[in-house]
Amino acid sequence: MPTHALRVTAAAVTAAALLATSACSDGGGKEKRGKDGAAQGAKKLKWGECEAPTAAEGGGQVPGKDWQCAVLDVPLDYAEPEGETIPLALIRAKARDKDKRIGSLVFNFGGPGGSGITTLPGAATEYAALRDRYDLVSFDPRGVGRSAPVKCEDDKQLDAYYASDSTPATPAQEKEFLATIDTYQKACEKNSGKVLPHVGTENAARDLDRIRQALGDEKLHYFGISYGTELGGVYAHLFPKNVGRAVFDAVVDPTKTSEEGGLGQAKGFQLALGNFAQDCVNRGDACRLQGSTAKEIEANIIKLQKDLAAKPIAGSGDRQLTETSATNGIAQSLYSKELWPLLEQGLDEAEGGQGQLLLALSDALNGRDQQGRYSNIGAANTAINCADSKERYTLEQTKAKLPDFRAASPVFGDFLGWSMMSCTDWPVAGAWNTPDVSAPGSAPILVIGNTGDPATPYEGARKMVERLGPGVGVELTYKGEGHGAYNSGDPCVQQAVNSYLLDGKAPAAGTVCTAAPAASPSAV
């Protein structure tokens, strides 16, 4: 977490895996467009067998026989549509019921920086009901995976980068912190300078419309999760008449600057941590952590952070668990209630001097596999965020805001406060303070907020509905835990989403789904 806020990824890694100024912009005005304002010129896709995901995509096995892959060339710079192109990698599984097929359903699972090529096959069982009538489609957005990936530091350098001190407390530590950021950013510019100006969300939205055309769909049917909701909102703003049936789940607040978003995440992760701690207390002697109240458990976590800042403990191989990697591991575990048992176990082991599990969870957040290879999610995340956000905070501005972050979260506040400097001195200027997602004339978009979401706090859903405009956003509330709602398996949420996507019947605005109470599993 040295130079970026906690990423808003779609779904947490499972235990088995562990281990905008774009308001009226036309991208330069030179691209040919149809009556609907859509870019013209996407070529028909040539689908074939898929290869195994690359290291940049996170690695893994070749997808099964149901999956097909293709490449779509798009302009590197939409201001020069006839100029240099970059490849977008796509993947699909065709609809089971050809006679009742609606079209393609395009997924973006978040990040920014997450690979759709890797994520969709792994998550497809969660969306099996939708595959009856849709081709399930996803892609690696520009700058991600195998779509002109942003490259910064190598694996060995990244090990040091992600272990480095993210919460400097002395002038000497501040100097080292700034040097770490500078070294990382210069590596990004050296290795990916050509693509850095072009990986922002507006360009990715234009790519989405090229994908729509190449798939042969009149409308874009879309399922955006986490950052994918911001991408979907920008698409709806640019191409409102091309929006089909769309769902936004785990919604990014389009009204917040990067500073405000960081503060919101600090509050969200602190809320989720408190819910985890209270759950542990409620289980009495079955809880492995010391403390008779949630506050006592949180106090022990803060003590662990301070102890690790003074002296890291054994991690994996010759790698140690530092304060930064421990906090990353805690954050990763809060993305899904299914990971709470691992968090409980990891904290218990770390308090006993063994940091392997928390380090593995930190690795999962940062895209490191068990062979020590990193995906490019961290590099792409920084590059996309910095291409989007205009904010460039100085050291003095950042330090002045730290008390607010600490008040929002004694566990995560310092880390998220210092991450305000993620884009300081970035070689590319940002596009906006906040994205424009107003979409008059768009078809209804189902917008789902989860009251217990740590990474995209619940309030963002209401703000997205307001900014989409009258008659567009339809808000649904899920009273549950974790990042996202549909992937929780809650039958109320899934029925509402499936009814809209499959039958075109949106739920009544203001519908509330409440997670059924369930006993928490014991730590393994």
Secondary structure, 3 states (H helix, E strand, C coil): CCCCCCCECCCCCCHHHHCCCCCCCCCCCCCCECCCCCECCCCCCCCECCCCCCHHHCCCCCCCCCEEEEEEEEECCCCCCCCCEEEEEEEEECCCCHHHCCEEEEEECCECCCCHHHHHHHHHHHHHHHHCCEEEEEECCCCECCECCCCCCCHHHHHHHHHCCCCCCCHHHHHHHHHHHHHHHHHHHHHHCCCHHHCCHHHHHHHHHHHHHHHCCCCEEEEEECHHHHHHHHHHHHCHHHEEEEEEECCCCCCCCHHHHHHHHHHHHHHHHHHHHHHHHHCHHHCCCCCCCHHHHHHHHHHHHHHHHHCCEEEECCEEECHHHHHHHHHHHCCCHHHHHHHHHHHHHHHCCECHHHHHHHHHHHCECCCCCECCHHHHHHHHHHHHECCCCCHHHHHHHHHHHHHHCCCCHHHHHHHHHHHCCCCCCCCECCCCCCCCCCCCEEEEEEEECCCCCCHHHHHHHHHHCCCCEEEEEEEEECCCCHHHCCHHHHHHHHHHHHHCCCCCCCEEEECCCCCCCCCC
